[in-house]
């Protein structure tokens, strides 16, 4: 089972409570980034291109747990950077689990075997290992040879100790459907519990801008992949059946950018995990003061080609809760891989992209410099 029954029940009950309370906007998954530092430099990543003073910043244990408490989402995805570089991460994970939340610890697995003793198997805890395809595809994606083999070794070691292990697979326009299907078969054979799959998002500062998918190629790619796996039923996914159906072009969804709010060393990132166009101090400010209608495919140029799970999974989950028979039908029959696709969102009224990233970096650097100066004055006094 891709998503454990315990988690399905908890998330479904949470969504029903929000619906009955009449809440229009609420979070589903907290994206917690306690640091940006990473031990890889992947060509498609826009998260590590910061000055060292920012890469050296860390959220404290208290800051991480305050974010969990103020957000209230039932699931927490810990990302980065590479989270295992954070020395206090075991305390963060323990604190989140103690709150009854489900934790997905995303890692490139280079430090995973070394760190396994710091964590305990738990129904609320999942290792989410970054694997972007088979050995050749993944090592090319992360720009370093040997990473795939080390990740597979870490997966096997974690499974031997009783951990639940997923893989997090991002696909680019270099993905071959036949090889991707064979890769999904392989990770199933080595004991991976579930797959999280998503098309790559065109981060504006990613070194490689040539290999991101647009929406049309995304739909064709996923239809070709799912066709080789009985409509996707051959594999176990940690995503809703309706989101997978959306990837194949069968659902007409709008983005839910507030569904996966992001807390980083800058603050609460506006509007979403992928688009950073401002930061606020509190979760309440994020939810109440963000102009949500100005973002999403059809509304904003940066969002034009996005079909990523952090924006659309929440939409699919709400649809599944509202229409359980529809979701069950897709789960049982598999994703449709032929026939007409759902209408595409028109882009003729989207506003042009704004490039404001550098301002946020400058503000954070000024803040760090002032904090260091105050500490220096205090020690001299």
C-alpha positions as CSV (number, residue, x, y, z in Angstrom):
1,X,0.0,0.0,0.0
2,X,1.6,3.3,-1.1
3,X,0.0,5.4,1.7
4,X,-0.5,3.5,5.0
5,X,-4.1,3.2,6.0
6,X,-3.4,5.0,9.3
7,X,-2.2,8.0,7.4
8,X,-5.1,7.9,4.9
9,X,-7.6,7.9,7.8
10,X,-5.8,10.7,9.6
11,X,-5.5,13.0,6.5
12,X,-9.1,12.2,5.4
13,X,-10.5,13.1,8.9
14,X,-8.4,16.3,8.9
15,X,-9.8,17.4,5.5
16,X,-13.3,16.6,6.6
17,X,-12.9,18.7,9.8
18,X,-11.6,21.6,7.8
19,X,-14.5,21.3,5.3
20,X,-17.1,21.1,8.0
21,X,-15.6,24.1,9.7
22,X,-16.0,26.0,6.5
23,X,-12.3,26.7,5.9
24,X,-11.5,27.6,2.4
25,X,-7.8,27.5,2.7
26,X,-5.8,25.1,5.0
27,X,-2.5,23.3,4.8
28,X,-2.1,19.6,4.0
29,X,1.7,19.1,4.2
30,X,4.2,21.4,5.9
31,X,7.4,21.7,3.8
32,X,10.0,22.2,6.5
33,X,13.5,23.3,5.2
34,X,15.7,23.6,8.3
35,X,18.7,24.5,6.1
36,X,19.8,25.1,2.5
37,X,23.2,23.5,2.7
38,X,23.7,20.3,0.6
39,X,26.5,17.8,-0.1
40,X,25.4,17.7,-3.8
41,X,25.1,20.3,-6.5
42,X,22.3,19.0,-8.8
43,X,21.9,20.7,-12.1
44,X,18.1,21.0,-11.7
45,X,18.1,22.4,-8.1
46,X,17.4,26.0,-7.3
47,X,17.8,25.6,-3.6
48,X,21.5,25.7,-3.0
49,X,22.6,28.9,-4.9
50,X,23.1,31.1,-1.8
51,X,26.1,32.8,-0.3
52,X,27.9,30.8,2.5
53,X,26.5,33.0,5.2
54,X,23.0,31.9,4.3
55,X,24.0,28.3,3.6
56,X,25.4,28.2,7.2
57,X,22.1,29.2,8.7
58,X,20.0,26.6,10.5
59,X,16.5,26.5,12.0
60,X,16.6,25.6,15.7
61,X,14.7,22.7,17.1
62,X,12.3,25.2,18.7
63,X,11.8,27.0,15.4
64,X,11.0,23.8,13.6
65,X,8.5,22.6,16.2
66,X,6.9,26.0,16.4
67,X,6.4,25.8,12.6
68,X,4.7,22.4,13.0
69,X,2.5,23.7,15.7
70,X,1.4,26.9,14.0
71,X,0.8,25.2,10.7
72,X,-1.2,22.2,12.0
73,X,-0.8,20.1,8.9
74,X,-1.0,16.4,9.5
75,X,2.1,15.6,7.4
76,X,5.5,17.2,7.6
77,X,8.0,16.8,4.7
78,X,11.6,17.7,5.9
79,X,13.6,18.8,2.9
80,X,16.5,21.1,2.2
81,X,19.3,21.3,1.1
82,X,20.3,18.0,2.7
83,X,18.5,17.7,6.1
84,X,20.9,15.1,7.5
85,X,23.5,17.8,7.7
86,X,21.5,19.3,10.5
87,X,23.0,18.0,13.8
88,X,19.7,18.4,15.7
89,X,17.5,16.8,13.2
90,X,16.9,13.6,15.3
91,X,15.4,15.9,18.0
92,X,13.2,17.6,15.4
93,X,11.9,14.3,14.0
94,X,11.2,13.0,17.5
95,X,9.3,16.2,18.4
96,X,7.2,16.0,15.3
97,X,6.3,12.3,15.8
98,X,5.4,13.1,19.4
99,X,2.8,15.5,18.1
100,X,1.2,12.7,16.1
101,X,2.3,14.0,12.7
102,X,3.6,11.9,9.8
103,X,7.2,12.7,8.9
104,X,8.8,12.2,5.5
105,X,12.5,12.8,5.8
106,X,13.8,13.7,2.3
107,X,17.5,12.8,1.7
108,X,20.0,12.1,-1.0
109,X,21.1,9.2,1.2
110,X,24.8,10.0,1.1
111,X,24.7,10.2,5.0
112,X,21.8,7.9,5.5
113,X,23.6,4.7,6.5
114,X,25.8,6.6,8.9
115,X,22.8,8.3,10.6
116,X,20.4,5.3,10.8
117,X,21.2,4.7,14.5
118,X,19.9,8.2,15.3
119,X,16.4,7.3,14.3
120,X,13.9,4.6,15.2
121,X,11.3,2.8,13.0
122,X,7.9,4.3,13.7
123,X,4.5,4.2,11.9
124,X,4.7,8.0,11.6
125,X,8.2,8.0,10.0
126,X,9.3,7.5,6.4
127,X,12.7,7.9,4.8
128,X,12.1,9.6,1.4
129,X,15.2,8.9,-0.7
130,X,15.9,11.1,-3.8
131,X,16.3,8.9,-6.9
132,X,15.7,10.4,-10.3
133,X,15.7,7.2,-12.3
134,X,18.2,4.4,-12.8
135,X,22.0,4.6,-12.2
136,X,22.8,6.5,-15.3
137,X,19.9,8.9,-15.1
138,X,20.2,9.6,-11.4
139,X,24.0,10.1,-11.4
140,X,23.6,12.5,-14.3
141,X,20.9,14.3,-12.5
142,X,22.9,14.9,-9.4
143,X,26.1,15.5,-11.3
144,X,28.2,12.9,-9.4
145,X,28.9,9.3,-10.1
146,X,28.3,6.6,-7.6
147,X,25.4,8.3,-5.8
148,X,22.8,5.9,-7.1
149,X,24.6,2.8,-5.7
150,X,25.1,4.5,-2.3
151,X,21.4,5.4,-2.2
152,X,20.3,1.9,-3.0
153,X,22.7,0.5,-0.3
154,X,21.2,2.9,2.2
155,X,17.7,1.9,1.2
156,X,18.5,-1.8,1.8
157,X,20.1,-1.0,5.1
158,X,17.1,0.9,6.3
159,X,14.7,-1.8,5.2
160,X,16.7,-4.4,7.0
161,X,16.2,-2.4,10.2
162,X,12.5,-2.2,9.8
163,X,12.1,1.4,8.5
164,X,9.5,2.4,5.9
165,X,11.4,3.8,2.8
166,X,10.0,5.7,-0.2
167,X,11.8,7.2,-3.1
168,X,11.2,10.7,-4.4
169,X,11.6,10.7,-8.2
170,X,11.7,13.9,-10.2
171,X,11.5,13.5,-14.0
172,X,12.9,15.8,-16.7
173,X,12.5,15.9,-20.5
174,X,15.4,13.4,-20.8
175,X,13.3,10.7,-19.1
176,X,12.6,7.6,-21.3
177,X,9.3,5.9,-20.5
178,X,10.6,2.4,-20.9
179,X,13.6,3.0,-18.7
180,X,11.5,4.8,-16.1
181,X,9.1,1.9,-16.0
182,X,12.0,-0.5,-15.6
183,X,13.4,1.7,-12.8
184,X,10.0,1.6,-11.0
185,X,10.1,-2.2,-11.3
186,X,13.6,-2.2,-9.8
187,X,12.9,-0.1,-6.7
188,X,9.8,-2.4,-6.1
189,X,12.1,-5.4,-6.2
190,X,14.6,-4.0,-3.7
191,X,11.8,-3.4,-1.2
192,X,10.9,0.3,-1.6
193,X,7.5,0.9,0.0
194,X,6.3,3.6,-2.3
195,X,7.2,6.1,-5.0
196,X,6.6,9.9,-5.0
197,X,6.9,11.1,-8.6
198,X,6.7,14.5,-10.0
199,X,7.8,16.5,-13.1
200,X,10.6,18.9,-12.5
201,X,9.9,22.5,-11.8
202,X,11.8,25.2,-13.7
203,X,13.5,27.0,-10.7
204,X,14.6,30.3,-12.1
205,X,18.2,29.9,-10.6
206,X,18.7,26.3,-11.5
207,X,22.0,25.8,-13.4
208,X,20.2,23.6,-16.1
209,X,17.2,25.3,-17.6
210,X,17.1,23.1,-20.8
211,X,15.6,19.9,-19.4
212,X,12.4,20.9,-17.6
213,X,9.1,19.6,-18.8
214,X,6.2,21.7,-20.0
215,X,2.6,20.6,-19.3
216,X,2.0,18.9,-22.6
217,X,5.2,16.9,-22.5
218,X,4.5,16.0,-18.9
219,X,1.1,14.5,-19.7
220,X,2.5,12.5,-22.7
221,X,5.4,11.2,-20.6
222,X,3.3,10.0,-17.7
223,X,0.8,8.3,-20.1
224,X,3.7,6.5,-21.7
225,X,5.1,5.4,-18.3
226,X,1.7,4.4,-16.8
227,X,0.8,2.4,-19.9
228,X,3.8,0.2,-19.2
229,X,2.6,-0.5,-15.7
230,X,-1.1,-1.4,-16.0
231,X,-2.2,2.2,-15.7
232,X,0.3,2.7,-12.8
233,X,-1.2,-0.2,-10.8
234,X,2.0,-2.2,-11.1
235,X,3.7,0.2,-8.7
236,X,3.0,1.6,-5.3
237,X,2.8,5.4,-5.1
238,X,2.6,7.6,-2.1
239,X,0.2,9.9,-3.9
240,X,-3.5,10.0,-4.5
241,X,-4.8,8.2,-7.5
242,X,-6.4,11.4,-8.8
243,X,-3.1,13.3,-8.7
244,X,-1.5,10.5,-10.9
245,X,-4.6,10.8,-13.1
246,X,-3.9,14.5,-13.3
247,X,-0.3,13.9,-14.4
248,X,-1.6,11.9,-17.3
249,X,-3.9,14.7,-18.4
250,X,-7.2,13.3,-17.2
251,X,-8.2,15.8,-14.6
252,X,-8.7,19.5,-14.9
253,X,-7.2,20.9,-11.7
254,X,-6.2,24.3,-10.5
255,X,-3.2,24.7,-8.1
256,X,-3.7,24.9,-4.4
257,X,-0.5,26.9,-3.5
258,X,-1.4,27.1,0.2
259,X,-1.7,23.3,0.5
260,X,2.0,22.8,1.1
261,X,3.3,25.9,3.0
262,X,7.0,26.2,3.4
263,X,9.1,27.3,6.4
264,X,12.8,28.1,5.7
265,X,15.6,30.0,7.3
266,X,14.2,33.1,5.7
267,X,10.7,32.6,7.3
268,X,7.5,31.4,5.8
269,X,8.0,31.4,2.0
270,X,5.4,33.1,-0.2
271,X,3.6,31.7,-2.1
272,X,4.8,28.0,-2.2
273,X,7.7,25.6,-2.0
274,X,8.8,26.2,-5.5
275,X,8.2,30.0,-6.0
276,X,9.9,32.2,-3.5
277,X,8.6,35.8,-3.8
278,X,8.6,37.0,-0.3
279,X,8.8,35.8,3.3
280,X,6.7,36.6,6.4
281,X,7.4,35.9,10.0
282,X,4.3,33.9,10.9
283,X,2.1,31.2,9.3
284,X,-0.9,33.4,10.0
285,X,0.6,36.2,7.9
286,X,1.3,33.8,5.1
287,X,-2.3,32.5,5.0
288,X,-4.1,35.8,5.5
289,X,-1.9,38.3,3.7
290,X,-0.8,36.5,0.6
291,X,-2.6,37.4,-2.7
292,X,-3.2,33.7,-3.6
293,X,-5.3,34.5,-6.6
294,X,-2.2,36.0,-8.3
295,X,-0.4,32.7,-8.4
296,X,-0.9,29.3,-10.2
297,X,-1.1,28.2,-13.8
298,X,-3.1,30.7,-15.8
299,X,-2.5,33.4,-13.3
300,X,1.3,33.8,-13.3
301,X,4.0,33.2,-15.9
302,X,6.3,31.4,-13.5
303,X,3.6,28.8,-12.9
304,X,2.7,28.2,-16.5
305,X,4.3,24.7,-16.8
306,X,3.9,23.5,-13.3
307,X,2.2,20.2,-12.5
308,X,4.2,19.5,-9.3
309,X,2.7,17.6,-6.4
310,X,3.3,20.4,-3.9
311,X,0.7,22.5,-5.8
312,X,-1.7,19.9,-7.2
313,X,-1.6,17.0,-4.7
314,X,-3.7,19.0,-2.2
315,X,-6.2,19.8,-5.0
316,X,-6.4,16.0,-5.8
317,X,-6.8,15.0,-2.1
318,X,-9.7,17.5,-1.6
319,X,-11.3,16.1,-4.8
320,X,-10.8,12.5,-3.5
321,X,-12.4,13.3,-0.2
322,X,-15.3,15.0,-1.9
323,X,-15.7,12.3,-4.6
324,X,-14.4,9.0,-3.1
325,X,-16.0,6.8,-5.7
326,X,-14.2,8.7,-8.4
327,X,-10.9,8.2,-6.7
328,X,-11.6,4.5,-6.0
329,X,-12.4,4.0,-9.7
330,X,-9.1,5.3,-10.8
331,X,-7.3,3.4,-8.1
332,X,-8.9,0.1,-9.2
333,X,-8.8,0.5,-12.9
334,X,-5.6,2.5,-13.2
335,X,-4.8,5.8,-14.9
336,X,-6.3,6.2,-18.3
337,X,-3.5,6.3,-20.9
338,X,-5.3,7.1,-24.1
339,X,-8.2,9.1,-25.4
340,X,-8.8,12.9,-25.1
341,X,-7.1,14.9,-22.4
342,X,-8.8,17.4,-20.0
343,X,-8.9,21.0,-21.3
344,X,-5.7,22.9,-20.6
345,X,-5.7,26.1,-18.6
346,X,-5.5,29.2,-20.9
347,X,-2.4,31.4,-20.3
348,X,-3.5,34.5,-22.2
349,X,-4.3,36.4,-19.0
350,X,-1.4,35.4,-16.8
351,X,0.7,38.2,-15.4
352,X,4.4,38.4,-16.3
353,X,7.1,36.9,-14.1
354,X,8.8,39.1,-11.4
355,X,12.4,38.3,-10.5
356,X,12.8,39.4,-6.9
357,X,15.0,36.6,-5.5
358,X,18.1,38.8,-5.1
359,X,16.2,41.2,-2.8
360,X,15.4,38.4,-0.3
361,X,19.1,37.3,-0.3
362,X,20.3,40.9,0.3
363,X,17.8,41.4,3.2
364,X,18.9,38.1,4.8
365,X,22.6,38.9,4.5
366,X,22.0,42.3,6.1
367,X,20.1,40.6,8.9
368,X,22.9,38.1,9.5
369,X,25.5,40.9,9.4
370,X,23.6,42.9,12.0
371,X,23.1,39.9,14.2
372,X,26.8,39.2,14.1
373,X,27.6,42.8,14.9
374,X,25.3,42.8,17.9
375,X,26.9,39.6,19.2
376,X,30.4,41.1,18.7
377,X,29.4,44.2,20.6
378,X,27.9,42.2,23.4
379,X,31.0,40.0,23.8
380,X,33.2,43.2,23.9
381,X,31.1,44.8,26.6
